[in-house]
Structure formats: C-alpha cells, structure tokens
Amino acid sequence: MEPTIRERRTANAAELPTAVPLMALSTGFWAFKTLAAAHELDLFSRLAGGAGITVAGLAEALGLNPRPAEMLLTGCAALGLLEKTDGRYRNTPLSEAYLVRGKPYYFGGFVQMADKRLYEGWGKLAEALRTNRPTTWDPAVQSSAFEGEDPTMLALFWEAMHSLSMMTARKLGEAVDLGHFRRLLDIGGGSGAYDIELCKQHGALRATVFDLPHVAAIAAGKIAEAGLTDRIETAGGSFFEQLPGDHDVHLLSMILHDWDEAKNHALLRRSFEALPSGGAVVISELLVNDEKTGPAPAALMSLNMLIETEGRNYTPAEYSAWLKEAGFRNIETVWFEAPAANGAVIGRKP
C-alpha cells in the first residue's frame, strides 16, 4: 500500500535536522547587542553591591518608557546577566564580578570595544574575505590599525586588552610553571597585565614589559597602580628590530596572531638569539586545532584577525614547526581555558 501524504510528510520531516542551531547563529548578535546596550546604560554598575531595581525604578532612573525598561531587564535575566527575586532585578555573580566599573577584572572595556569598533568591521566580513584586507582601518592610508585613531577609542582598546589579559594571565600562570625562571620579558606586553598577574603568583619573578614607547607608558601606569614598580619595569622599542637581553623566559601573548608567517618566523629567531641556554619562550594564544576544524572561539578570533590585522590564529603544529626551525627544543603544548587564550606552546633553548 502506498504511504499517505501525511505519512510521507512525517517521514520527510524526520529526515531533516532541526533548524534551531541556524536560528541561534542568525540571531547571535541579539544577545550581544542586549549586553552592549545594558552596559552603555550603566545598568550593571547601577546594581552593584546587591542593589535591586524594579521595572518602574529603572524606567525612572534612566528616563525610559516602562515598556523598553521591562524588555531590557527581561532580556538580561534571560541571558544570565540578572536575576529576579520579589519583583526586583539584581546582578548575577557573573555581572557583579566582571561588568561593574572599578572591579579588578572589569570586562566592560572589551564589551564597549566590540560594540563601537569590531561590530562595524564584522559587518563587512564578506568584503574582507574578498579583498584579504582589514575593514576596521585602511592600510592604504594608515601604517597601523590605530594610527590616527580617536584617543577615546584607543583608551578603550587598552582597557579592553587589560581586562582580557588579567583574567587570561591568571589561568596561564596556573597551567605553566614559571617558578624556576628569574626574569620574564613580555614581548609586546601592552598594559603589563600579564606581568602584574604572573608576578603576583610568583614572588621571586621579575619582569619587563617591552612595547612601543607610548604603550610602555600605559604599562608603567598600570604597574604603579598595582604597587609592583620594584619588580616590573618597562622598556620602549620595536620587537621587529631588537629584544632586550638578560631575561630567561620570553612571553608572546596574543602577539603572533597579529602577523604573517614570515614576521613570526623572524620574531621567534630573534627570541632564540636573545635567550640564554636553558631559557624558554611561551606562546599564549587561542589555538586553532591541528585539523583546522575549531574550536569555535579560536576559529572566529582568526576571522577577527582578518578584519583587524594581516595575521590569523595558528595551530600548535604550526607554532611547533616554527619554534623548531628557530632552534628551540623540548617543545610542548599546554591547554587551559581563559577568555583570550586556550593554550600555550612552549619551546626551550638547549
């Protein structure tokens, strides 16, 4: 007997995968823009310390109509950013720890940078794929991503990188034993977040933040705020030209993904030459797996490098081959979980 129309439709439907994952992907920006808008309105800082707020209270405080005020609070609760008891919304532990201004691991700088800088660049991703050129800046008229950038946006960038780096440095320090090293050179060390966190973990470790002079000045301020000027110094210069000596471990954190393979080869050779025998280099990154099928955070960060830089996110096998070519031995990959990195590839100088 021939199957009925209903039976055929049921059978065909059973063979189809659910489209729910595609809906989640297509609307992913809804969640981000909810977070970004709440942060822009200073919602989480307003609720710091357990203060709760009603829909009417938020509407009055922010000058909003009760309708959008209720929708914002509902959306943030649905995303796990707020919780509701007795008609009042409060920060969840996640928001209280990372989205309240002034907290040690404040993440809001990255939220704001993603909203004000990266969001527009990602809107032109197809253009970046076709042209193999950044979309957040024009290499034809600028020598770097931040040449001529609005000072407010630059300050935002460094605050974002500092918050990301502080949290990631903690996880790196737990995964990689740096206790037997004497002096760390943080190559392209930015705001000095890694040095601050790693020196807190290892009481005998001293460090140098090496970056462009104007960036080193930013690091000096952060180091002073942390009360570590006696153990962490700064040095200005270009790591494409030279590296300071007298350090037995080099850190390259979120640096090599900015550059093409030729520049990375040269930088690793320069690191090998500057290190003493027994020294090591630590490459901390969001590593793409060797099969180049994921994980998603690393693969998507790689696309972010397409809209921002000339680089991409590389694999442990690629880093290991470059380290070996530079002269390093006993190469290993250590995995961990952090906002800005998922592992470190370590090479040692014989």
N, C-alpha and C positions, 0 to 999 in steps of 0.2 A: 504494500500500500504506500502511495506517495505521501511524504510528510505534509502536514498542513502548513499554510502560510505562517501561522503563529509559531509552529514548531521550527520552521526554517529560520524565522527571525530570532527566536530564542537561541538556536544553535549558533547563528552568526554572531550574536551578541556575546555568547560565551567565549568565542574565539578571540574577541577583541580585548586588548589590555585596557585598563582603565585610563581615562584621560586626566585623572586627578593630578598626577605629577606635572603634566603640562600646564594645568591651571595654576598650580603653585609656582612654577617657573615664570609664567607670564605675568603674574601679579606680585612677584617678589619685591618690586620697588614700592608697593603699597606699604609694606611693613617698614621699610627703611624710611620713607618719607613721613610716616607717622612718628617714628623715633626722632627724626630730624626736626620736625615741627614742634614736638614737645620740648626738645632741647632748646630750640630757638626761643620758645616762650618761657624758658627757665622753669619748667614745671617741676623737675626733679629737685633742683636746689630749693625751690619754694617749699617742698615737702620734706626737707632734710630733718633728721633727728626724730622722725616718727610723727611729725605733724600730719594730720589728715585733712582732707578737704572734701566738701560736697560739690555736687554739680553747680548749685547756686553760688557757692562760695568761690569756685573757680571762675564762673562767669563774671561775677562782680570784680574779683581781683584783676582779671585780665581784660575786662571790658568786652567780653564776648557775649553773644546771644546764647541762652541756655542750650539750644539745640546743638551747635558745634562743640560746646564745652562738654556736654554729655557724650558725644561721639568720640571726642579725643580721649576722655577718661576711659571709656569702654574699650577703645582700641588699644590703649596702653596696657590695660588689665589683661586683655586677650593675648597680648604679646609677652606677658610675664614681667612687665616693667612696673606695674602697680598691682596692689591687692586691695580688696574692698571688704570692710567689716563695718556693720552698723551704719551703712549708708555713706561711709567716708572712705575715700581712696588714699592709700599710703604707698610709699616706695617699697618695692620688694628689696631683699638684701642685695640683689644684683645692681639695681639702680642706686641704692644708697651707697654702695662701695665705689661705683665707677662713674656715676652721672651727676654727682653733687660737686659743684665747683669748690676747689680748695682741698679736696680729698687727695691723699698721696698718690693714688692710682687713677686719677681723674681721666676718663676716656673721652670726654666731650670734645676735646680738640680734634680728635680723629673723626668723630661724627660730623662736626662742622666742616672739616676739610673735604670729607667725602661729599657732603651736600653742596658746598659752594664751589668746589674745584673739579672733583672727579666725576660727579653726576653728569655735568655737561659734556665732559670729554668722552664718557661712555656712551652718550647719545650719538656720537659719531664713530662708533666702533667699526661699522661696515666701511667707512671711509678709511680708517686706519688699516684695516685688512687689505683694502685695495691698493693703498699707496705705500704701505710699510713705513709710515711716518707718524709721529705723535700728533694728537689732536688737542692737547691742553696748551701747547705752545708751538711756535713756528720756527723750526731750525733754520729757515732761510733768512730770518731777521734777528734771531737770538742765538747766543752761543751756549746757553744752558736753559734748563726748564724754568729757572727763577730769575733770569736776567730781566730787569725792568718790571718785576712782579710788584704788585701792590704791597706795601710794607705790612698792612694788616693781614694779608693772606700769607706772607712769609712768616710772620709771628705765629699764625695759626698752624702752619705746616710744622714748625719746630715744636710747638706744644703738643701737636698730634703725635709726632715721632717720639717725643719724650715719654708720653703716657704708654704708647705701644711698647717701647723699648724697656721701660722699667719692669713691666709685667713679664716680658719675654726673657729678660736677663735673669730674673729670679729662677725661672724654670731651667734655663741653660746652666746656671750655677749648680742646680740640684742634679743635673744629668751628667755634667762633665766635671771631673775632679781637677780643679786648678790650684789646690792647696800646696802642691810642691813647686809651684812656679814663684819667681821672685818679683818680676816686673812685667806688666802687661802693656802692650802697645795696641790701642784701639784705633785701627786704621779707618779713617772716615767716620770717626766716633760721634759726630753730631753733637748732641746736647750733653753727652757724657753719662747718659742714663745707665749704660751697661757697666761703666767703671764704678759708678756710685753703688749700684746694687751688688756687684761682684766683690768690691772692697768691703762692703758690709758683711758679706758672707765669709770672707777670708781675711782675718785680722792682720796677717803679715803681708798681704799683697799690696803692691804699689802699682800705679797705672799712669799712663799718659794718653790723653785724647789728642789725636793727630788729625787735623782737618784744615780746611781753608781758614785764613786768619779771622774773618768775620764770624765764622761758625765756632771757632775755638773760643772766641769771646763770649758767645752764648753759653758754651760749656762751662767756662770759668764762673759765670754767674750761678749756674745750677750747682756746681761743686761747692761754691761758697755757701749756698742755701743749705746744702746737706752737711756742712761742717767737716768737709774732707779735704780742705786745701793742703793739709800737711801730707796727704798720701796720694793725691791725684793732681797732676799738673797738665797743662795744655801746651801744645806746640802747633804753630801755623805753618802750612805748606801744602804742596800738592803731592799726593801719593803716586802720581804718574811720573814724578821727577826723582824723588828720593824718599827714604824712610829713615827715621831716627834709629840709632843703634842703642846698644845696652838694654835690650829687652829680651826675655827668654820665651815669651809667648805672644803671638800676634792674634788679634781678633778681627775678623772680617764679618761683620753682622749686617745683613741686608744691604750689602755693598755690591757684590759681584752680579746680582741680578740687574743692576743698572746698565751694565756694559756688555759689549760684544765679546766674543770668544778671544779675539786677538788681544784686547786690552786686559782681559782676565789672565791670560797666559803670562803677559808681561808683568802684571802685578804680583802674581804668585812667584815668579822667578825673582823679583825684587825682594819679596818677603824671605825667600830661602837664603838669598845672599846676606841679608841683614841679621838673620838669626844665628845664635851660636850653636855649636854641636850640642844635641840634646834638647834644643828648643822645639817649639811646636807652633803650628798655625791652626786656628779653629775657624771654620767657615760655618756660620749660623744662618740658616735660610729656611724658607718654605720650599721644601724639596719636592719636585715632581718625581714620581716613581720611575724606575728604570724602563718600565714598559710604556711610559708616556700615556697612561690612561687615567691619571689622577695623582693624588687626591684632589677633590674639587677646590679647596682653598688655594692650593699651590697652582693648579691649572688656571684658575681665574685671576690670581695675582699675576701670572705670566701675561695674560691679556691686558692687565692693568699696566704692565711694563710696556706693552705695545703702544698705548695711548700716552705714556709719560716719558719713555726712555728709548734707548737703542738696544736694550738687553731683553732678557726673558728669564724665567725661572728654570734652573738647570737640575739635572738628576745627580744622585750620588755617584753613579758610574762616570758621568762627565767630569765632576769635580775630582774624583779619584784619579782619573787619567791625567788631568792637568797637574795635579799635585805630584804624581809620579814623574811626569815629564820634567817638572821643575827641580826634582831631586829628592823630594820627600819620600819617606818610607813608613812602614807600620801604619798604613792608612786605614781608618775605621770610620763608620757612620754610627752615630748615637741618635736615637729617636726620642722625642719628648713632645708634649702638647702645650702650645702657647699661642697667644693671639697673632704674633708676627712671624713665627718660625715653628717648624715641626721636627727639626733635627739639626745636627752639626756633623760636618765631615772634618776629621782631624788628621793632619799629617805631621810627622816628626822628622827633624833633620838628624841624619846619622852623626 
